[in-house]
Amino acid sequence: MRRREFLQLTALVSGASFFQAYGLGQASPATSLRLTVDPHRTGNTIGPDFTGLSYESAQLGDPTFFAPDNAELIGLVRRLGESGVLRIGGNTSEYCYWTPNASPADLAAASAPVNPSTGKHPDQVRKITPEAVRNLSDFVDAIGWKLIYGLNMGTGTAEDAADEAADVMKLVGPKLVSFQLCNEPDLFSRNGIRKPGYNFADFAKEWQHFYKVIRARVPNAPFSGPDTAFNNEWLVPFAKEFKDEIVFLSQHYYAEGPPTNPSMTIERLLRPNPRLAAEFAGMAQTHKDTGLPFRLTETNSCYQGGKQGVSNTFASALWGAELMYQLATQGGIGINFHGGGYGWYTPIAGTQKAGFEARPIYYGMLMVALAGAGQLVESRLSKPQPEDMVAAYSLNTASGLKTVLFNKNPGAGVRIAIDPGQRAQRATLLLLSAPDLASTSGVTLGGSAVSAHGDWAASSQVTLEHKHGVFAADLPPASAALVTFED
């Protein structure tokens, strides 16, 4: 089916009359909807390595962080899926330098928590050593994921990048998905890394030089790019010029910012974002024109490290989980939520010394992980009231049909009559919930929280009422749910 048909479809029917016709209880027309799934009308595929996390390169300045004995962090990452992609990059990648040895002073300076960079000023210099890369490789083995590794084109040399790439390739091997040569080069002239007037032609010349030097040293090194902040005007020419040198296109997306702007609110975060639609459209068109897949290698709710009271709330769980399905619907091959340290939007917060915890957005990622990989199928949802506050995505998986429901309305619950479009004897629901959208704690999935080691098991699972093959799912205000159908 066509991509645009796969966006949230509306059918102007009365939800209340539908419930009454199937004998599924009383419901108000304002809070009753019908969802019709057609498992035979298929869309894009969500691969097993769709999920990802992103950390600053500066985190490698502490070689003990991404290490095989960091059991809590390993447990929390593995809970998000048996496969995925860890990305090392961010603004600090332009201030990290490869060195055979780091001094005690370098290591001491790098032991502090590494929050996401705000990008407001030059970041502190950090030294990356072979020990850090060896430990990173062992860490990636322990979580069972793959790796995207950022190099320093912003303030480094091509020769140093080649030395670093050679060591990374030797130690990480087939677990390496790609190298990235820089972070958000379309902002280089704004953040002082390049002079005003720096344009795509300048960037392309530099990128080609680094690519050639590294490939001369590491002939099989894989690359992706351009890793731009948002600029489709750079994405398209990059794809055309370097389509034979890269394995996928990479770009970033932040829903809001800056955090100092009082209009950056929970309400705004949950509303449809025209810029997201434009960015996805550009990436999808580039994929169509060049055949190159695309990935959001860095994303989160609010740039410059996030916004307290928005990025660290339960609203981010609903936003993040739906973003994953929105990206998959448009053909994206994966997503990396940026974080680290105690950043407001980080999915996993903490340090080895203080311990780690799952933040609200982590629970949205976990719900998507439980739904699993599979092929998206058409879901027709009757018109929500208010519009765009209720959404549904369905997919065929190895274990059967799954539907993920979102009710972003903070003040009204909704009952959804689900016609799965196929024979189903039973359907169960795991609820993702919190006290309210602004909650920073008390988040549960299936009635349970995630432990510091990533332990989780549902303590509450609802068997849905059904009649004549139609199932009734109740979503409280500000919640989401994973529905699993069984033959």
Phi, psi and omega in degrees: 000161181287149184302316185294334177291341185272357174290172185302113184269147179238141175232119187279084179232163179273115178297322182296315180295328179295315178297317181296322181296328183258006175064038183255029173095175182273143177204145179284140178304331182288340185234019181240130183226160177243132176241122179247118181259136175240096184296347183267348176259098191262154178238218184284165183256138172264114183280166181294339179253028179296317184288145177203159173239154180229136178229157176293144175300330180301338179297334178288348175299334172259101185291354181267354184284296174276085185217156186292347179262006176275074192296320182297312181296319178300316180297319180291321179292315181298329179298336181279000177144147179289342174222152181180189182228123173265129179246131176249121183183237179078179182303326184289348178298337180276000179230021177248137187231138181285132178212143178297328182217144174252142180284160175305325179293321178298315182294321179296318180294329184272001184278347179288156178303138180257100176280162173303139180292140177278342179073009183277340184206164177302134180282160179293143179291137176230146179257132178249130186245164173303326178300317180298320181288321176299314179295321178299318178299317178294324178296315179297322175299317184293326181271345179078016183259184174245180191224136164251129188237123180271138177248165188262092173268341186292312181231004181258184179249157179295326181292317176295320178297323178293320177299314180295316181298322180297318180290318179298315181296321181294319186273323184271322175061226186293349177286347180280118177282313181192161165265147168244136187272350181190177180233119177051059181296338178292349177254004183304321182285344179271327185261011173088000179286328175229162181288158176305143181096354178301126187231185184297321181299319177297315180298314182299322178295315179295316182300316180297320179297311180299317180302313182295318180295317180292317181294330177294328180271322183232086189301331183259017181295126177273149181227155170221169181172179005272358181059041180283160182292316183193359198274100175294339178292338174265330183297314185295308179294328177297315180298319181289321185282326188240023184298336180271353182254353185236157180263337173199162175272143179231142179208163181249163176205127171236133187287330186218171174147158359282164183292342179284346181282118183295344180280355177277093190236172174299316181302316180293322180301322185273350177282154174303139184249113181301327180294324177296316179299319180292319180295314178299319180298318178295317180293318180295321179293321178296320176299318179296320184284327188246343185081002181277130174288164181226150182223139170277100186275349173208125180204157169182190192284316187217123183292174187064039173089359178098171181235125177298138181086357175230299186292333182259019183254171178298333177304326181294331178293316178293316180298311185295316180296317180292325178302322179299317179285327176297318179295314180298321178301325181273359175103003179295146182266353179174174187212142178233111177279124184282150180185205181124152176057232177243028178305147186300327184257004185296135177294324179238120183250147173129188179220168177299320183290316184270344184095168184241159176213152176276123176278169183307317183298332178302321182293326175295318177296322180295319178300317178295322178298321179291327175296321172088179177285157179164188181252125178297144177231162186294136174231117179256116183251130177297155191303117179291156174231114354289152186300146176075004178267350176235135181216158180213141178223137181233151179208147172274125180239174179298336181257010177120188182282133176234145174230134177248126184247144178231130170238098184272358179291122183284346188239001184215133173282171181215142173249129184242123174272118186253120170260105186288353178074011178203167180294128177215126179275335188205150174218136179240154184233130170254123184266132171260117188210168176203169179306320176195178183299328183274001183295137174254357177212176180077017179280135177222154171234123185061032178080002185234150174264164178266134181282172180296338179263005180088009178287137179199139171208137181296133175254351181219120179225129184261128171271123188283139172295141180209157178203132180055036176080006179251133186247142182253120180245126178257125177245122175294169174304145176051069181205171174217168182205150173250121179252129179244125181263141180234141179292000000 
